[in-house]
Amino acid sequence: MEIENKSTLTQQDFAALAAAWRACKSPVHAMLRMQRVCFALAGLALAAVGGMGLRSLLAGGAPSLPLLLLDGALIAAGIAVVFFPTGRSLAEKAWRSYPEKGIEQVYRFTEEQVLWQGAGKEKAAAYSAVQDFLEGEGQYLLFFPDGTAHILHKGGFTAGDATSFCRLITERTGLAPRPLSLSKNRKG
């Protein structure tokens, strides 16, 4: 039995991928909280330096405009770093740079391999190359060793269905689909 899925990716799919990466794949997963604390401390330090400079300028009498502006900028930068430490989200950045927006991705799952095509390219991989199998709210994510992740919409099956797809992937890889919120469930 061959299973086929046709999916055109959306920015929401990239958000699901970014969530999966943060939850399961990121090599710095354990450091995210520390990163947030460091940004907060750096922001507070900037704001404190600006505040101390502003206080000393005002206490000294007639403050100069350039120094007032510099101290104000330090305070504003400190506040910005505390409240907006990472700038744009990973999903937004990935979506903007994704060259295949709006191009339908076609996945075929045969007994022997996974085949996919999109934007005029065709690729194939053995099931043994699938490293992880995740299930999001409206999509499945398959991760491969080259760092790629493939997103398949649950409603995109044109041959077979989600149940037969999950059964095939589990039989061929030893991986059952797991929700993004669960800890690792690797084969082996």
mmCIF file of the C-alpha atoms, coordinates in Angstrom:
data_MODEL
# 
_entry.id   MODEL 
# 
loop_
_atom_site.group_PDB 
_atom_site.id 
_atom_site.type_symbol 
_atom_site.label_atom_id 
_atom_site.label_alt_id 
_atom_site.label_comp_id 
_atom_site.label_asym_id 
_atom_site.label_entity_id 
_atom_site.label_seq_id 
_atom_site.pdbx_PDB_ins_code 
_atom_site.Cartn_x 
_atom_site.Cartn_y 
_atom_site.Cartn_z 
_atom_site.occupancy 
_atom_site.B_iso_or_equiv 
_atom_site.pdbx_formal_charge 
_atom_site.auth_seq_id 
_atom_site.auth_comp_id 
_atom_site.auth_asym_id 
_atom_site.auth_atom_id 
_atom_site.pdbx_PDB_model_num 
ATOM 1   C CA . MET A 1 1   ? 0.000  0.000  0.000  1.00 0.00 ? 1   MET A CA 1 
ATOM 2   C CA . GLU A 1 2   ? 1.303  3.440  -0.931 1.00 0.00 ? 2   GLU A CA 1 
ATOM 3   C CA . ILE A 1 3   ? 0.417  6.490  1.111  1.00 0.00 ? 3   ILE A CA 1 
ATOM 4   C CA . GLU A 1 4   ? 0.511  9.984  -0.369 1.00 0.00 ? 4   GLU A CA 1 
ATOM 5   C CA . ASN A 1 5   ? 0.335  13.371 1.293  1.00 0.00 ? 5   ASN A CA 1 
ATOM 6   C CA . LYS A 1 6   ? 0.198  16.756 -0.415 1.00 0.00 ? 6   LYS A CA 1 
ATOM 7   C CA . SER A 1 7   ? 0.929  19.731 1.797  1.00 0.00 ? 7   SER A CA 1 
ATOM 8   C CA . THR A 1 8   ? 1.536  23.414 1.126  1.00 0.00 ? 8   THR A CA 1 
ATOM 9   C CA . LEU A 1 9   ? 3.316  24.853 4.127  1.00 0.00 ? 9   LEU A CA 1 
ATOM 10  C CA . THR A 1 10  ? 2.070  27.846 6.087  1.00 0.00 ? 10  THR A CA 1 
ATOM 11  C CA . GLN A 1 11  ? 3.602  30.121 8.675  1.00 0.00 ? 11  GLN A CA 1 
ATOM 12  C CA . GLN A 1 12  ? 1.675  28.143 11.338 1.00 0.00 ? 12  GLN A CA 1 
ATOM 13  C CA . ASP A 1 13  ? 3.535  25.012 10.217 1.00 0.00 ? 13  ASP A CA 1 
ATOM 14  C CA . PHE A 1 14  ? 6.796  26.832 10.781 1.00 0.00 ? 14  PHE A CA 1 
ATOM 15  C CA . ALA A 1 15  ? 5.569  27.837 14.238 1.00 0.00 ? 15  ALA A CA 1 
ATOM 16  C CA . ALA A 1 16  ? 4.905  24.138 14.991 1.00 0.00 ? 16  ALA A CA 1 
ATOM 17  C CA . LEU A 1 17  ? 8.376  23.290 13.710 1.00 0.00 ? 17  LEU A CA 1 
ATOM 18  C CA . ALA A 1 18  ? 9.956  25.992 15.870 1.00 0.00 ? 18  ALA A CA 1 
ATOM 19  C CA . ALA A 1 19  ? 8.044  24.667 18.909 1.00 0.00 ? 19  ALA A CA 1 
ATOM 20  C CA . ALA A 1 20  ? 9.262  21.149 18.150 1.00 0.00 ? 20  ALA A CA 1 
ATOM 21  C CA . TRP A 1 21  ? 12.813 22.380 17.782 1.00 0.00 ? 21  TRP A CA 1 
ATOM 22  C CA . ARG A 1 22  ? 12.702 24.254 21.082 1.00 0.00 ? 22  ARG A CA 1 
ATOM 23  C CA . ALA A 1 23  ? 11.038 21.362 22.919 1.00 0.00 ? 23  ALA A CA 1 
ATOM 24  C CA . CYS A 1 24  ? 12.945 18.426 21.502 1.00 0.00 ? 24  CYS A CA 1 
ATOM 25  C CA . LYS A 1 25  ? 15.763 19.221 19.142 1.00 0.00 ? 25  LYS A CA 1 
ATOM 26  C CA . SER A 1 26  ? 17.594 22.325 20.225 1.00 0.00 ? 26  SER A CA 1 
ATOM 27  C CA . PRO A 1 27  ? 21.139 21.602 21.402 1.00 0.00 ? 27  PRO A CA 1 
ATOM 28  C CA . VAL A 1 28  ? 20.769 24.543 23.773 1.00 0.00 ? 28  VAL A CA 1 
ATOM 29  C CA . HIS A 1 29  ? 17.376 23.457 25.091 1.00 0.00 ? 29  HIS A CA 1 
ATOM 30  C CA . ALA A 1 30  ? 18.685 23.319 28.658 1.00 0.00 ? 30  ALA A CA 1 
ATOM 31  C CA . MET A 1 31  ? 20.178 26.798 28.321 1.00 0.00 ? 31  MET A CA 1 
ATOM 32  C CA . LEU A 1 32  ? 17.062 28.704 27.242 1.00 0.00 ? 32  LEU A CA 1 
ATOM 33  C CA . ARG A 1 33  ? 16.179 29.780 30.775 1.00 0.00 ? 33  ARG A CA 1 
ATOM 34  C CA . MET A 1 34  ? 19.783 30.821 31.419 1.00 0.00 ? 34  MET A CA 1 
ATOM 35  C CA . GLN A 1 35  ? 19.752 32.827 28.191 1.00 0.00 ? 35  GLN A CA 1 
ATOM 36  C CA . ARG A 1 36  ? 16.609 34.654 29.338 1.00 0.00 ? 36  ARG A CA 1 
ATOM 37  C CA . VAL A 1 37  ? 18.168 35.407 32.740 1.00 0.00 ? 37  VAL A CA 1 
ATOM 38  C CA . CYS A 1 38  ? 21.358 36.717 31.101 1.00 0.00 ? 38  CYS A CA 1 
ATOM 39  C CA . PHE A 1 39  ? 19.370 39.014 28.792 1.00 0.00 ? 39  PHE A CA 1 
ATOM 40  C CA . ALA A 1 40  ? 17.407 40.307 31.776 1.00 0.00 ? 40  ALA A CA 1 
ATOM 41  C CA . LEU A 1 41  ? 20.588 40.964 33.781 1.00 0.00 ? 41  LEU A CA 1 
ATOM 42  C CA . ALA A 1 42  ? 22.244 42.743 30.851 1.00 0.00 ? 42  ALA A CA 1 
ATOM 43  C CA . GLY A 1 43  ? 19.137 44.867 30.319 1.00 0.00 ? 43  GLY A CA 1 
ATOM 44  C CA . LEU A 1 44  ? 18.958 45.780 33.986 1.00 0.00 ? 44  LEU A CA 1 
ATOM 45  C CA . ALA A 1 45  ? 22.660 46.704 33.965 1.00 0.00 ? 45  ALA A CA 1 
ATOM 46  C CA . LEU A 1 46  ? 22.185 48.995 30.950 1.00 0.00 ? 46  LEU A CA 1 
ATOM 47  C CA . ALA A 1 47  ? 19.179 50.672 32.547 1.00 0.00 ? 47  ALA A CA 1 
ATOM 48  C CA . ALA A 1 48  ? 21.070 51.073 35.847 1.00 0.00 ? 48  ALA A CA 1 
ATOM 49  C CA . VAL A 1 49  ? 24.087 52.692 34.159 1.00 0.00 ? 49  VAL A CA 1 
ATOM 50  C CA . GLY A 1 50  ? 21.778 55.054 32.276 1.00 0.00 ? 50  GLY A CA 1 
ATOM 51  C CA . GLY A 1 51  ? 19.836 55.830 35.447 1.00 0.00 ? 51  GLY A CA 1 
ATOM 52  C CA . MET A 1 52  ? 22.983 56.541 37.488 1.00 0.00 ? 52  MET A CA 1 
ATOM 53  C CA . GLY A 1 53  ? 24.355 58.775 34.735 1.00 0.00 ? 53  GLY A CA 1 
ATOM 54  C CA . LEU A 1 54  ? 21.060 60.623 34.486 1.00 0.00 ? 54  LEU A CA 1 
ATOM 55  C CA . ARG A 1 55  ? 20.895 61.065 38.258 1.00 0.00 ? 55  ARG A CA 1 
ATOM 56  C CA . SER A 1 56  ? 24.438 62.454 38.449 1.00 0.00 ? 56  SER A CA 1 
ATOM 57  C CA . LEU A 1 57  ? 23.773 64.808 35.535 1.00 0.00 ? 57  LEU A CA 1 
ATOM 58  C CA . LEU A 1 58  ? 20.615 66.170 37.135 1.00 0.00 ? 58  LEU A CA 1 
ATOM 59  C CA . ALA A 1 59  ? 22.286 66.494 40.536 1.00 0.00 ? 59  ALA A CA 1 
ATOM 60  C CA . GLY A 1 60  ? 25.197 68.413 39.019 1.00 0.00 ? 60  GLY A CA 1 
ATOM 61  C CA . GLY A 1 61  ? 23.169 71.376 37.851 1.00 0.00 ? 61  GLY A CA 1 
ATOM 62  C CA . ALA A 1 62  ? 22.930 72.111 34.150 1.00 0.00 ? 62  ALA A CA 1 
ATOM 63  C CA . PRO A 1 63  ? 23.107 68.769 32.324 1.00 0.00 ? 63  PRO A CA 1 
ATOM 64  C CA . SER A 1 64  ? 24.332 68.676 28.755 1.00 0.00 ? 64  SER A CA 1 
ATOM 65  C CA . LEU A 1 65  ? 21.857 67.527 26.131 1.00 0.00 ? 65  LEU A CA 1 
ATOM 66  C CA . PRO A 1 66  ? 24.139 64.869 24.529 1.00 0.00 ? 66  PRO A CA 1 
ATOM 67  C CA . LEU A 1 67  ? 24.734 63.195 27.905 1.00 0.00 ? 67  LEU A CA 1 
ATOM 68  C CA . LEU A 1 68  ? 21.008 63.316 28.725 1.00 0.00 ? 68  LEU A CA 1 
ATOM 69  C CA . LEU A 1 69  ? 20.266 61.656 25.387 1.00 0.00 ? 69  LEU A CA 1 
ATOM 70  C CA . LEU A 1 70  ? 22.956 59.026 25.947 1.00 0.00 ? 70  LEU A CA 1 
ATOM 71  C CA . ASP A 1 71  ? 21.623 58.164 29.405 1.00 0.00 ? 71  ASP A CA 1 
ATOM 72  C CA . GLY A 1 72  ? 18.064 58.056 28.086 1.00 0.00 ? 72  GLY A CA 1 
ATOM 73  C CA . ALA A 1 73  ? 19.179 55.750 25.271 1.00 0.00 ? 73  ALA A CA 1 
ATOM 74  C CA . LEU A 1 74  ? 20.900 53.427 27.776 1.00 0.00 ? 74  LEU A CA 1 
ATOM 75  C CA . ILE A 1 75  ? 17.736 53.238 29.864 1.00 0.00 ? 75  ILE A CA 1 
ATOM 76  C CA . ALA A 1 76  ? 15.577 52.562 26.795 1.00 0.00 ? 76  ALA A CA 1 
ATOM 77  C CA . ALA A 1 77  ? 17.998 49.921 25.489 1.00 0.00 ? 77  ALA A CA 1 
ATOM 78  C CA . GLY A 1 78  ? 18.036 48.230 28.886 1.00 0.00 ? 78  GLY A CA 1 
ATOM 79  C CA . ILE A 1 79  ? 14.255 48.092 29.013 1.00 0.00 ? 79  ILE A CA 1 
ATOM 80  C CA . ALA A 1 80  ? 14.112 46.765 25.436 1.00 0.00 ? 80  ALA A CA 1 
ATOM 81  C CA . VAL A 1 81  ? 16.616 43.991 26.221 1.00 0.00 ? 81  VAL A CA 1 
ATOM 82  C CA . VAL A 1 82  ? 14.672 42.949 29.321 1.00 0.00 ? 82  VAL A CA 1 
ATOM 83  C CA . PHE A 1 83  ? 11.287 42.788 27.598 1.00 0.00 ? 83  PHE A CA 1 
ATOM 84  C CA . PHE A 1 84  ? 12.256 41.832 24.020 1.00 0.00 ? 84  PHE A CA 1 
ATOM 85  C CA . PRO A 1 85  ? 15.367 39.647 24.348 1.00 0.00 ? 85  PRO A CA 1 
ATOM 86  C CA . THR A 1 86  ? 15.158 37.553 21.194 1.00 0.00 ? 86  THR A CA 1 
ATOM 87  C CA . GLY A 1 87  ? 13.671 39.869 18.617 1.00 0.00 ? 87  GLY A CA 1 
ATOM 88  C CA . ARG A 1 88  ? 11.750 38.048 15.904 1.00 0.00 ? 88  ARG A CA 1 
ATOM 89  C CA . SER A 1 89  ? 10.753 34.465 16.454 1.00 0.00 ? 89  SER A CA 1 
ATOM 90  C CA . LEU A 1 90  ? 12.501 31.535 14.839 1.00 0.00 ? 90  LEU A CA 1 
ATOM 91  C CA . ALA A 1 91  ? 9.305  30.668 12.974 1.00 0.00 ? 91  ALA A CA 1 
ATOM 92  C CA . GLU A 1 92  ? 9.014  34.170 11.470 1.00 0.00 ? 92  GLU A CA 1 
ATOM 93  C CA . LYS A 1 93  ? 12.652 34.170 10.373 1.00 0.00 ? 93  LYS A CA 1 
ATOM 94  C CA . ALA A 1 94  ? 12.382 30.693 8.856  1.00 0.00 ? 94  ALA A CA 1 
ATOM 95  C CA . TRP A 1 95  ? 9.157  31.545 7.071  1.00 0.00 ? 95  TRP A CA 1 
ATOM 96  C CA . ARG A 1 96  ? 10.560 34.737 5.544  1.00 0.00 ? 96  ARG A CA 1 
ATOM 97  C CA . SER A 1 97  ? 13.627 32.931 4.208  1.00 0.00 ? 97  SER A CA 1 
ATOM 98  C CA . TYR A 1 98  ? 11.770 29.775 3.039  1.00 0.00 ? 98  TYR A CA 1 
ATOM 99  C CA . PRO A 1 99  ? 12.164 29.707 -0.748 1.00 0.00 ? 99  PRO A CA 1 
ATOM 100 C CA . GLU A 1 100 ? 9.274  27.304 -1.422 1.00 0.00 ? 100 GLU A CA 1 
ATOM 101 C CA . LYS A 1 101 ? 6.367  29.332 -0.006 1.00 0.00 ? 101 LYS A CA 1 
ATOM 102 C CA . GLY A 1 102 ? 3.158  28.321 -1.721 1.00 0.00 ? 102 GLY A CA 1 
ATOM 103 C CA . ILE A 1 103 ? 4.702  25.317 -3.479 1.00 0.00 ? 103 ILE A CA 1 
ATOM 104 C CA . GLU A 1 104 ? 2.946  22.039 -2.858 1.00 0.00 ? 104 GLU A CA 1 
ATOM 105 C CA . GLN A 1 105 ? 5.130  19.324 -1.343 1.00 0.00 ? 105 GLN A CA 1 
ATOM 106 C CA . VAL A 1 106 ? 4.172  15.796 -2.366 1.00 0.00 ? 106 VAL A CA 1 
ATOM 107 C CA . TYR A 1 107 ? 5.204  12.899 -0.121 1.00 0.00 ? 107 TYR A CA 1 
ATOM 108 C CA . ARG A 1 108 ? 4.857  9.247  -1.076 1.00 0.00 ? 108 ARG A CA 1 
ATOM 109 C CA . PHE A 1 109 ? 5.440  6.490  1.419  1.00 0.00 ? 109 PHE A CA 1 
ATOM 110 C CA . THR A 1 110 ? 6.098  3.152  -0.241 1.00 0.00 ? 110 THR A CA 1 
ATOM 111 C CA . GLU A 1 111 ? 6.983  -0.129 1.434  1.00 0.00 ? 111 GLU A CA 1 
ATOM 112 C CA . GLU A 1 112 ? 10.701 0.607  0.896  1.00 0.00 ? 112 GLU A CA 1 
ATOM 113 C CA . GLN A 1 113 ? 11.226 4.369  1.212  1.00 0.00 ? 113 GLN A CA 1 
ATOM 114 C CA . VAL A 1 114 ? 9.999  7.914  1.650  1.00 0.00 ? 114 VAL A CA 1 
ATOM 115 C CA . LEU A 1 115 ? 9.849  9.987  -1.532 1.00 0.00 ? 115 LEU A CA 1 
ATOM 116 C CA . TRP A 1 116 ? 9.143  13.701 -1.717 1.00 0.00 ? 116 TRP A CA 1 
ATOM 117 C CA . GLN A 1 117 ? 9.068  16.352 -4.359 1.00 0.00 ? 117 GLN A CA 1 
ATOM 118 C CA . GLY A 1 118 ? 8.558  20.068 -4.453 1.00 0.00 ? 118 GLY A CA 1 
ATOM 119 C CA . ALA A 1 119 ? 9.837  22.979 -6.533 1.00 0.00 ? 119 ALA A CA 1 
ATOM 120 C CA . GLY A 1 120 ? 10.947 20.570 -9.262 1.00 0.00 ? 120 GLY A CA 1 
ATOM 121 C CA . LYS A 1 121 ? 13.201 18.542 -6.947 1.00 0.00 ? 121 LYS A CA 1 
ATOM 122 C CA . GLU A 1 122 ? 12.759 14.896 -6.037 1.00 0.00 ? 122 GLU A CA 1 
ATOM 123 C CA . LYS A 1 123 ? 14.431 13.169 -3.112 1.00 0.00 ? 123 LYS A CA 1 
ATOM 124 C CA . ALA A 1 124 ? 14.215 9.808  -1.423 1.00 0.00 ? 124 ALA A CA 1 
ATOM 125 C CA . ALA A 1 125 ? 15.253 8.390  1.940  1.00 0.00 ? 125 ALA A CA 1 
ATOM 126 C CA . ALA A 1 126 ? 15.151 5.015  3.607  1.00 0.00 ? 126 ALA A CA 1 
ATOM 127 C CA . TYR A 1 127 ? 12.889 4.670  6.628  1.00 0.00 ? 127 TYR A CA 1 
ATOM 128 C CA . SER A 1 128 ? 15.992 3.937  8.690  1.00 0.00 ? 128 SER A CA 1 
ATOM 129 C CA . ALA A 1 129 ? 16.987 7.595  8.154  1.00 0.00 ? 129 ALA A CA 1 
ATOM 130 C CA . VAL A 1 130 ? 13.931 8.900  10.030 1.00 0.00 ? 130 VAL A CA 1 
ATOM 131 C CA . GLN A 1 131 ? 15.269 10.088 13.391 1.00 0.00 ? 131 GLN A CA 1 
ATOM 132 C CA . ASP A 1 132 ? 12.102 11.332 15.025 1.00 0.00 ? 132 ASP A CA 1 
ATOM 133 C CA . PHE A 1 133 ? 8.355  11.350 14.451 1.00 0.00 ? 133 PHE A CA 1 
ATOM 134 C CA . LEU A 1 134 ? 6.296  14.072 16.130 1.00 0.00 ? 134 LEU A CA 1 
ATOM 135 C CA . GLU A 1 135 ? 2.633  14.915 16.062 1.00 0.00 ? 135 GLU A CA 1 
ATOM 136 C CA . GLY A 1 136 ? 1.404  18.475 16.276 1.00 0.00 ? 136 GLY A CA 1 
ATOM 137 C CA . GLU A 1 137 ? -2.129 19.761 16.348 1.00 0.00 ? 137 GLU A CA 1 
ATOM 138 C CA . GLY A 1 138 ? -2.620 19.718 12.585 1.00 0.00 ? 138 GLY A CA 1 
ATOM 139 C CA . GLN A 1 139 ? 0.548  18.156 11.262 1.00 0.00 ? 139 GLN A CA 1 
ATOM 140 C CA . TYR A 1 140 ? 3.145  15.416 11.533 1.00 0.00 ? 140 TYR A CA 1 
ATOM 141 C CA . LEU A 1 141 ? 6.858  16.197 11.595 1.00 0.00 ? 141 LEU A CA 1 
ATOM 142 C CA . LEU A 1 142 ? 9.528  13.790 10.369 1.00 0.00 ? 142 LEU A CA 1 
ATOM 143 C CA . PHE A 1 143 ? 13.151 14.591 11.251 1.00 0.00 ? 143 PHE A CA 1 
ATOM 144 C CA . PHE A 1 144 ? 16.139 13.354 9.257  1.00 0.00 ? 144 PHE A CA 1 
ATOM 145 C CA . PRO A 1 145 ? 19.891 13.249 10.084 1.00 0.00 ? 145 PRO A CA 1 
ATOM 146 C CA . ASP A 1 146 ? 20.796 16.052 7.679  1.00 0.00 ? 146 ASP A CA 1 
ATOM 147 C CA . GLY A 1 147 ? 18.900 18.454 9.931  1.00 0.00 ? 147 GLY A CA 1 
ATOM 148 C CA . THR A 1 148 ? 15.803 18.625 7.766  1.00 0.00 ? 148 THR A CA 1 
ATOM 149 C CA . ALA A 1 149 ? 12.290 18.324 9.081  1.00 0.00 ? 149 ALA A CA 1 
ATOM 150 C CA . HIS A 1 150 ? 9.342  17.521 6.871  1.00 0.00 ? 150 HIS A CA 1 
ATOM 151 C CA . ILE A 1 151 ? 5.888  18.782 7.778  1.00 0.00 ? 151 ILE A CA 1 
ATOM 152 C CA . LEU A 1 152 ? 2.863  16.844 6.570  1.00 0.00 ? 152 LEU A CA 1 
ATOM 153 C CA . HIS A 1 153 ? -0.644 18.189 7.091  1.00 0.00 ? 153 HIS A CA 1 
ATOM 154 C CA . LYS A 1 154 ? -3.002 15.698 8.679  1.00 0.00 ? 154 LYS A CA 1 
ATOM 155 C CA . GLY A 1 155 ? -5.699 16.680 6.189  1.00 0.00 ? 155 GLY A CA 1 
ATOM 156 C CA . GLY A 1 156 ? -3.368 16.333 3.183  1.00 0.00 ? 156 GLY A CA 1 
ATOM 157 C CA . PHE A 1 157 ? -3.573 12.572 2.634  1.00 0.00 ? 157 PHE A CA 1 
ATOM 158 C CA . THR A 1 158 ? -4.685 11.804 -0.921 1.00 0.00 ? 158 THR A CA 1 
ATOM 159 C CA . ALA A 1 159 ? -3.921 8.072  -0.753 1.00 0.00 ? 159 ALA A CA 1 
ATOM 160 C CA . GLY A 1 160 ? -4.243 6.338  2.588  1.00 0.00 ? 160 GLY A CA 1 
ATOM 161 C CA . ASP A 1 161 ? -5.015 8.252  5.756  1.00 0.00 ? 161 ASP A CA 1 
ATOM 162 C CA . ALA A 1 162 ? -3.398 9.468  8.971  1.00 0.00 ? 162 ALA A CA 1 
ATOM 163 C CA . THR A 1 163 ? -3.945 6.132  10.730 1.00 0.00 ? 163 THR A CA 1 
ATOM 164 C CA . SER A 1 164 ? -2.298 4.056  7.993  1.00 0.00 ? 164 SER A CA 1 
ATOM 165 C CA . PHE A 1 165 ? 0.515  6.632  7.763  1.00 0.00 ? 165 PHE A CA 1 
ATOM 166 C CA . CYS A 1 166 ? 1.248  6.401  11.499 1.00 0.00 ? 166 CYS A CA 1 
ATOM 167 C CA . ARG A 1 167 ? 1.129  2.607  11.370 1.00 0.00 ? 167 ARG A CA 1 
ATOM 168 C CA . LEU A 1 168 ? 3.559  2.495  8.405  1.00 0.00 ? 168 LEU A CA 1 
ATOM 169 C CA . ILE A 1 169 ? 6.048  4.923  9.966  1.00 0.00 ? 169 ILE A CA 1 
ATOM 170 C CA . THR A 1 170 ? 5.932  3.048  13.285 1.00 0.00 ? 170 THR A CA 1 
ATOM 171 C CA . GLU A 1 171 ? 6.420  -0.346 11.591 1.00 0.00 ? 171 GLU A CA 1 
ATOM 172 C CA . ARG A 1 172 ? 9.303  0.848  9.410  1.00 0.00 ? 172 ARG A CA 1 
ATOM 173 C CA . THR A 1 173 ? 11.136 3.046  11.931 1.00 0.00 ? 173 THR A CA 1 
ATOM 174 C CA . GLY A 1 174 ? 10.187 1.752  15.363 1.00 0.00 ? 174 GLY A CA 1 
ATOM 175 C CA . LEU A 1 175 ? 9.038  5.276  16.255 1.00 0.00 ? 175 LEU A CA 1 
ATOM 176 C CA . ALA A 1 176 ? 5.502  5.982  17.393 1.00 0.00 ? 176 ALA A CA 1 
ATOM 177 C CA . PRO A 1 177 ? 4.249  9.536  16.865 1.00 0.00 ? 177 PRO A CA 1 
ATOM 178 C CA . ARG A 1 178 ? 4.679  11.549 20.012 1.00 0.00 ? 178 ARG A CA 1 
ATOM 179 C CA . PRO A 1 179 ? 3.178  14.875 20.969 1.00 0.00 ? 179 PRO A CA 1 
ATOM 180 C CA . LEU A 1 180 ? 5.503  17.836 20.945 1.00 0.00 ? 180 LEU A CA 1 
ATOM 181 C CA . SER A 1 181 ? 5.174  18.161 24.724 1.00 0.00 ? 181 SER A CA 1 
ATOM 182 C CA . LEU A 1 182 ? 6.545  14.717 25.610 1.00 0.00 ? 182 LEU A CA 1 
ATOM 183 C CA . SER A 1 183 ? 10.166 13.911 26.270 1.00 0.00 ? 183 SER A CA 1 
ATOM 184 C CA . LYS A 1 184 ? 12.315 12.028 23.793 1.00 0.00 ? 184 LYS A CA 1 
ATOM 185 C CA . ASN A 1 185 ? 11.197 8.589  22.615 1.00 0.00 ? 185 ASN A CA 1 
ATOM 186 C CA . ARG A 1 186 ? 14.009 7.513  20.349 1.00 0.00 ? 186 ARG A CA 1 
ATOM 187 C CA . LYS A 1 187 ? 14.354 4.102  18.794 1.00 0.00 ? 187 LYS A CA 1 
ATOM 188 C CA . GLY A 1 188 ? 17.057 1.730  19.994 1.00 0.00 ? 188 GLY A CA 1 
# 
